């Protein structure tokens, strides 16, 4: 049974509840019997179990918890057709307190004040006798006693999530090495299910093969990635997960998959994970500095690109970009869009001449494509 505070439940029938609660306006009483609930009583008298709120509101002076009504309790049932012309249903019930006027919820302080002024108190799970329980009985746990919505203050969060940073790919220009340390060679023997399976899942154990410079130690983590060729650009590397070394042997190591960013498979390459560079509470601010670049390619090949997708652009740390900077994509070739913001991006990876950005917001998905002009809008302090 779902409870709510400070909401109006509208039932599109007439007349209003103020009428229904008048003596002689269709009220009657009911004595609670063993095993009955407000849902069942509402279904019997009012035609719908969802009308339990009507009975609850009419008996607030005696019902403390709508999930627990006492045997022998006499309840007033409003809105029942008694044959004397009285109403059969009610129109609206105000549950909780008076309706609050609209508030500006843009600020963190306002949202927190609203939540603290109308805390949700869960009713808990009704107790069911052991003799009547089935395998579907929802056993109460300590977690069931607390329900809340939490708004995280910007002072407690970094400018972008660490996972978004780790999942950002990079460009490998033509003729340059991808700095791979080795690869995922196979699943461990006891986990192979079916012939030729190469897809990996979270927590599975895999065998790693390292090149000469990639000798690992127990506890080391490695970024797993794949790459695809793009004409005239080289290759775009795309991280697919993280593995942690559990055992080291003469011919390689055994590791556990500890995170996944995309389809993770045997044969994907290994690289050292990048250190997350941001501190909590530091966020980009408006700046007069204008750094311009263009989208070269996207990390994934798709028809349309949406928030969460990554792109490689042709400017990087050499031009003054920093992790966390925000850029906007501007239209250039459409009369009705020229000069307007098409999408918003955030810098999540840096190379000397290139950077990786993630799409934060899209206003015109069709225009988000290679060649799109980007300009910095907000920069990290």
Secondary structure, DSSP 8 states (H G I E B T S, - for coil): ----SSEEEE-S-SS-HHHHTSTTSS-EEEE--TT--HHHHHHHHHS-GGGHHHHHHHTTTT-SBTTB--TT-EEEETT---SSS--SS-SEEEESS---------SHHHHHHHHHHT-----------GGG--TT-----GGGG--------GGGS-SS-HHHHHT--EEE-TT------EEEEEE-GGG--STT--B--TT-EEEEEE-GGG---TT-EEEEEEEEEETTTEEEEEEEEEEEEEEEETTEEEEEEEEESS--BTT-EEEE-------TT---EE-S---EEEEEEESS--SS--TT-EEEES--GGGT--TT-EEEEE--S-TTTTTSEEEEEEEEEE-SS-EEEEEEEES-GGG-STT-EEEEEEE--
